[in-house]
Amino acid sequence: MLSWLSGAANVTARCADLEKGPWPFEGQRFAGVVVVHYLWRPLFSRLLAAVAPGGALIYETFAAGNERYGRPSNPDFLLRPGELLEVARGRLRVLAYEDLFVSDPKPAMVQRICAVDLL
């Protein structure tokens, strides 16, 4: 899925298994950290630590209420109301946040956040 980024200027895409073995990016910081349709709460602090000074976190995944529309439906894999805001509080400056229903590409409840490092 990351191959389309290979030609983008100033972009180095990294793909890693984030749940098995040690954290693959220990001590590394990035100008952008993007997370899509993935929720593993034990990684929140590591993801935040990976955002470089002045860098950005863009995160979107399924939220509570999604069980009405299909998978995921397990509460362990659905964000609680305001959860992304709580994760960022005191660590990042929130530029945009949404907790909403989307119809495309399929009906779902999602949360989205775009936040930058406080420097």
VENFENLIN-V902455 format. One record per residue. N is the residue number from 1. SS is DSSP state (A for helix, B for strand, O for the rest). OMEGA is omega in whole degrees, -180 to 180 (999 if undefined). NEAR is the number of other C-alpha atoms within 8 Angstrom. Layout:
{{N;SS;OMEGA;NEAR} {N;SS;OMEGA;NEAR}}
This chain:
{{1;O;-178;3} {2;A;-175;8} {3;A;180;5} {4;A;178;6} {5;A;-173;9} {6;O;-179;9} {7;O;-178;5} {8;O;180;6} {9;O;176;4} {10;O;179;4} {11;O;171;7} {12;O;-180;6} {13;O;178;7} {14;O;178;5} {15;O;-178;5} {16;O;173;5} {17;O;-174;6} {18;O;-176;7} {19;O;-178;5} {20;O;179;5} {21;O;-178;5} {22;O;176;4} {23;O;-172;7} {24;O;-175;7} {25;O;-177;7} {26;O;178;5} {27;O;-179;5} {28;O;178;6} {29;O;-172;9} {30;B;177;9} {31;B;178;10} {32;B;174;10} {33;B;-177;11} {34;B;179;7} {35;B;-178;9} {36;B;176;7} {37;O;-180;7} {38;O;177;7} {39;O;172;8} {40;O;-171;7} {41;A;179;5} {42;A;-180;5} {43;A;-177;7} {44;A;-176;9} {45;A;179;7} {46;A;178;7} {47;A;178;9} {48;A;180;10} {49;A;-179;8} {50;O;178;12} {51;B;-179;16} {52;B;174;12} {53;B;-177;8} {54;B;-179;10} {55;B;-175;11} {56;B;171;13} {57;B;174;13} {58;B;-173;12} {59;B;174;10} {60;B;173;12} {61;B;-174;14} {62;B;-175;14} {63;B;176;13} {64;O;-175;12} {65;O;-179;7} {66;A;-180;15} {67;A;176;10} {68;A;-173;6} {69;O;-180;8} {70;O;-175;8} {71;O;-5;7} {72;O;179;9} {73;O;178;10} {74;O;-179;8} {75;A;177;7} {76;A;-177;5} {77;A;177;10} {78;O;178;14} {79;B;174;15} {80;O;179;7} {81;O;178;7} {82;O;-174;8} {83;A;179;8} {84;A;175;10} {85;A;179;10} {86;A;179;7} {87;A;-177;8} {88;A;-174;12} {89;O;178;8} {90;O;-179;5} {91;O;-177;9} {92;B;174;10} {93;B;-177;11} {94;B;177;11} {95;B;-180;8} {96;B;178;8} {97;B;175;10} {98;B;172;8} {99;B;-167;11} {100;B;173;7} {101;B;172;8} {102;B;179;9} {103;O;-175;7} {104;O;11;5} {105;O;174;4} {106;O;179;6} {107;O;-179;9} {108;B;170;11} {109;B;-179;13} {110;B;166;15} {111;B;179;14} {112;B;174;13} {113;B;169;15} {114;B;-176;12} {115;B;-180;13} {116;B;178;12} {117;B;-177;13} {118;O;-176;8} {119;O;999;4}}
